[in-house]
Amino acid sequence: MSSRDLEDVEKESEADDAIVSAALGRKDVLEVGFVSTTLFISGQIEALIVLNNVSYVPKPYHTFLLMIFFTALNIVVHTFGKRILPKLQTSSMVCHILFFFIIVTVLLVMSKKASSIFVWTNFQNNGGWNNDGISFCIGLLLPAFSISGADGCVHMAEEVRHANRNIPKAFIWTLIINGTMAFVMVVVCVYCITDLHAVLNSRTGYPIIEIFYQATGSVAGATVLDVMMILIMIPCSFCLGAASSRLAWSFSRENGFPGSKFMRQVGLVLEIIPTVLIASDLKVNPRFKAPLNAIYVSVTFATLLSCIVLGSEVALDAVVSLCTIAAFASYILPIASFTWYKLTHKDVEYGPWRMGRWGIFVNIFAICWCGFFVIILPFPTTIPVTAANMNWSGPIFLAVTLVLTADWFLRAHRQYHGPVIEIEGFSTGDEDQAAGTVTTVHSKVG
């Protein structure tokens, strides 16, 4: 093969790599929006008001205003609270574990218990599906949503010391700890159900609140337990906001978005004592060491999505469900690419974290599992299907994919050439200094 042929192959490989990278980045950005979290927090607060005041009727604008409040709170935290964010996340983790034991203990001590036959053998198909297997798979939507953000730590990799070791550890331990706690929580809650019909038709709209009420027999007790869950979710929205802005900044740094030049820059920042801070291209803010433009774009996008609730909560639920589908689709791309590379190359350079001979089997299983979720998640939860109960996440996901594909061929392929893999001078310490510039070195297929 001539040198010209080798050069053509290398260019083709770089182009293929850029396409995969662009598709992954864009689908991943869809996933990390924190709109779903602000919607959940707002809904929980309204549900508690309903529980304590039977005359209260939630209005769409109530939900919207609450979502805007928590979105604005994200701006404040990420702009002025950058230094306390790690401490806030640590305290949130402590409260997460502490509140788990408190809630489980209260439920076990105070509730009347359902029978083990009801918990482990009773299966009720209330979705109208003729096949119980399909009904069970569709019931995985909420568990899938709950774990779809488990990769959030990956989006913060550029701000983590020894990321190649610490990020995989954080990822695995997050799933192990939270997966175990979630299983225990679900089993305990099901044992506490004494009136399944009341749980499924709770006037609050949230079955968990009805379970708390049945377990404690007290409105005040149910309120306290649910407030603990809300207090955990608020810092969670901060984490999702941070991951979203970092991913948007990183992808914009590589010209992956329309308007990337703005998102990768820092604009004008007003402190408590107004001071104009200006940073050059490809930098984060020198005072707060945070990609403020990317943060502002992320929260603006979240605010626009929040407006949907004023017209139709079903439509907003579809957008939120879209995040879950996009998450699992984004997982497939890197796993499949790496699996193919391992099968076709012998000189694979591994990092410090690897699974040895089991890695290839785990990769293949992960591809199949994520592909299964991408197929099953767009299914409607109940039949017959109407405009009110239709799961619009599938059509929306397809439409967004088509738009992004068209954007790639019309514009992005001329600007995006693959991920930047070398960064010089980026500071993650506490010292007040500007973060360094980026050396644009794009990845190549080996």
N, C-alpha and C positions, 0 to 999 in steps of 0.2 A: 504494500500500500504506500502510495507516494505521500510526501509531506503535505501536499495540497488536500489529498483525501483525508488525512488525519485532521487537518484544520477544519474541514467541513464537518467531520464527525463530531469534533469538539464543540463547534458552534451549534450543531443540532442538539447535542446533549445539554448544552447550557440553555437552549431555548426550551427544551422539554422540562428541565429543572425549574425554569422560571415559571412555566405554566402551572406546574404542580404547586409550586410555592405560592403563586398568586391565588390559586383556587383555595388552598388551605387557609391563607391569611384572611381572605374575605369571608369565608364561611365561619372561621373562628371569631371574627369580629362580631358577626351576627349573634354569636352565642353568649358573649360576655357582657351584654347590656344588662344593667341592673334594674330595668323596668319591672321585671317579674318580681323582684324582691320588694320594691316600693309598693307594687300592687298588693302583694301578700300582706305586708305590714299594714297598709291602709285598710284592707279588708278585715284584718283581725281587730283593729281598733274599732271600726264600725260595728263589728259583730259583738264586741264587748259592750258597746253602748246599747245595742238591741237587747242583750242579755239583762242589762241592769235597768233599762227603760223600755217597757213594752210598747209605749206610744211612739217611739222613735222609728222613722222610716228612712233608711239610707237613700240618698239621692246621688246621681252620677257626679254632680259637681262637688259633693262632699269627698268622694273618692279622689277626684282630680286634685282638689286643693291639698289633701293629705299627701298625695304622691309628689306634688310640686314642693311641699314643705321638706320632705325627706330628700328629694333631689337637690334642693338648695342647701340642705345640711351637708350633703356630699361636697358641694363646692367649697363651703367654709372649711371643712375638715382637710380637704386636699390642698387648699390654698394656704391656709394659715396654721394647719395642724400637722404638717408633714413630719415634724420631729416627734410628735406624740403618737403618730399612727402605729408604729411597732408596739408601743406600750399598750395602746388601745386594743390591738389585735391579740396580744398576750392575755390581757385581762378578760377579753371576750372568750378566749379558749378556756380559761379557768372557770368563768361563769357557765360556759357551755357544759362542762363536765359536772360542776357543782349543782346546777339546776337540774341536770339529768337525774342525779341521785335523789334530789329532793322530790321531783315529780314522781319518779317511780316508787319511792318510799311512801309518799302520800297516797298514791293510787292503790298500792298493795295493802296498806293498813286500813284505809277508810272505806273501800268499796266492797259491795257484795260481788261475789265471783260467779262468772258464768261457768258452765261445765266444760271439762276438757273435750268432750265430744263436740260441743258447739265450736270450740276454738280450733280444733285440729281436723275435724272431719266434715263439718257443715259447709257446704258450698251453695251459694245462692247467685243465680244468674239474673240480675235485675236490669240488664241492658237490652233485653229483647233478642239477643243473638241465639240462634238455634243450636250453635255449637259451643259447648262449655269451654273447650280449649281456646277458641278465638276470644271468648269473653275474658278468660284468664289473661291472655296475652295483652288485650287492650287495657286490662286493669294494671298493667305494668307502666302505664304512662306517668303516673305520679312518682313511683320509685325511680324511673328513668330521669325524670326532671330533677329529683333531689340529688342525684349523683352527677348530673351533667356538668357541673362547675368544679368537679374535683381537680381538674387540671389548672385551676386558677393560679397556682404557685408557679407554673411554667411561664406565665406571662410576665412574672416579676423577675425572671432569671437574670436580667441585666443588672439588677440591684441586689443580688444575693452573692455573697462571698462563696467561692468554691461551689458554684452552681451545679457542676457536673456530678458532685457527690450529694449535696444537700437537697437539691430539687427532687431527685428520685426518692430520697428518704422521706421527704415531706409528703410526696404524692402517695407512696405506699402506706405510710403510717396514718395518713388522713383516711384512706379507705378502710384500713383495718379497724381503727378506733371507732370511726363514725358508723361503719357498717355493723359492727358488733352492738354499739349503743342503739342504732336504729332498729335492729332485729329485736332486742330486748324490749324497747319501747313499744313496738307494734304488738308483741305478744302480750305484754302487760295491759295495754289499752283494750285489746280484744277480750281479755279476761274480765275487764271492768264493764263490758256492755251488758246491761240488763234489759234494755229495750231497744232492739235493733231498728225498729221502725222509726222511733224518735231520733236516733242517730242519723239515719239516712234522710230524714225530713226536718232537720233542725231549723228552727226559725232564725237562727243566727247565720245559717248558710255554711257553717263550719262544723263538721261532725266531731272534731277533736274537742270543741268547747262543750258539746253535749255530753261527750264521754267524761270530761272533767266534772260536769254538773252531776251526772249520774253517780260518779264515784264518790264525790264529796257530799252530795245532797245539799249543797250550799251555793248560792250565786256568788257570794264573796270568795269562797274557796276556788270555784272555777275561774273567777276573774284573776285571782293571784297567780294561779298556775299558768294561765294564758299570758299574763303580763311577762312572766319569765321567758316565755318563748319569743315574745315581741322584743324584749331587751337583748336577746341573742341575735335576732334577725337584723337589728339596726346596724351593729358593727359589720355584719355580713354584707350589707349593702355598701359599706365603705370599702370592703375588700374587693367586691365586684367592680365598683367604680374605679379603684386603683388599677385592677387588672385590665379593665376596658381601655382606660386612657393610655396605659403603657403599651398595650398591643397596638392601639391606633397610632401612637407616636412612632413605634418601631416600624410599622408597616408603611407609614407615611415617609419616614426617613429614607425608604427605598423606592419612593415614588409609586407606591402601590394603590393610592387613592386619588380620586379627583380632589384637587385642593390640597395636595400633599405639602406644597411649599408653605402654606399657612400653618398646617397642623404640626409640622416638625419644627416650627419656630416658636419663640416666646414673644408675645405681644406686650402691651403696656400693662403693668401690674400696679395697683394702688394699695399701699399698705395703710395701717391705721393712721400714720403720719404720711400723707400722700408723697410718694417718691416714685418717679418713673424709672423703671428698670428695663433695659433693652439688652437682649442677647442676640447674637448673630445666628445665622442659619445652622441647622443641625445641632442645636444646643438645648439643654433644659435650663430652666430659670436659675440664675446664679445665686439668688437670695433664698429661694425655697427648694431648689434642686428638684423640681418637678416639671413635667411637660404640661404647662398650664394651658396652652392652646388646645392640645389634645383633650385635656380634661373638660374644657369649656365646650368643645365640639361634642364630646360624649354626652354631657348633661343636656346640651341643647337638643340632641337627637332623642334622648330619653324624655325630655319635656314634650317634644312633638308627638312621640308615641303615646304619652300619657293623655294627650288630647283626644285620642280615639275613644277613651272611656266615656266621654261626654255624649258620643253618638251611639256606641254599641259596645257593651262589655264583652259580648261574644267575639267581636272583631279583635278586641285587645287580647282576649284569651288565645285567639289564633296566632297572633304575633308572638305571644309568650311561648306558645307551643312550638313555634318556628325555631326559637332558640335551642330547644332540646334536639330537634331534628338536625339543625346545623351543627350542633356539638358533636353528635355521633358521626355525621358525615365528615367532619374535620378530623376525627380520630382515625377514620379509615385510611385517608390519604398518606400520612407519614408512616403508619404501620405497614401498609401494603407496599410502599416504596422501599422501605428498609428490608422487608421480607424478601422482595424480589432481588434486591441488591445482595443479600446474604446467600440466596440460592444460586446466583450467577457469578459471584466473586468469592475467591478464597482469601484474599488479602483484606479482610474487613478489620478496620481499626476500631476497637471497642473502647468505651469509656470505663471508669472505675466501677460502674454499676452494670452488671450483666447477669443473666439467668443460665448461662452455660448451655448445655444440650437441650434444656427445656424451652429455651427462648423461642425457637422456631415454631414449636407447637402452641405456645402461648400466643404468639403473633397471629397464627392462622385462626385460632379460636377467637381472638379479639376481633379480627376482620369479619368473621361470620356473625359474631354476636352483635357488633355495631351495625352491620348490614341488615340484620333481622330487625333491629330497632328502627332503622330508617324506613323500612317497609311497613312495620306495624303501627308506628306512631301516628301516621296521618289517618288511620281508620276512625270512623265516627264512634263515639262511645256508646251511643244507643241507636236502635232502629225501631221504627222507620225513621229515615233521615229527613229532617226538615231544615229550613233556613236557620232556625233558632238553635238546633243541636248539631248542625253540621260542623265537622272539624275542618276548618279552612287552612290549617297549617300546611297541608300537602300542596294545594294549588299555589299558595303564597310562596312556599319554598321553591317550587318550580319556576314561578314568575321571576323571583329574585335571581335565581340561578341563570335564567335566560338573559336578564338585563346585564348581569355581571359578565356573562360570556360575550354578549354583544360589545360591552365596554372594552373587553380585552382585545378583541379584533379591531375595533374602531380606533382605540386610543392607547390603552395601557401597554400593549406589547412593544410600543416604541419607547416607553419610559421606564418600564420595570424590567430588570435584568437578573433578578434573583436576590436572595437575602444577603445583606451585609454580614460578613462573618468576622470582621476585625474592627474593634473600637479602641481608640487611643484616648487616654486621659479622662475616662469616665469615673467620677468620684462617687462612692457610696458612703463615705465617712461622714462625720459630723462637722468637719471643718467647712467654713463659709468660703467656698471657692467655686468658680464657674466650672461646670462640667465640660469635658473636652469635646473636640470635634470628632467627626466620624471619618475614618479612612475607608473609602468605598472599595472594598475588595469583595467581589461576588464569588459565590461558591461555584465549583465546577464538579462535574461528575467524574469520579476517578476511573 
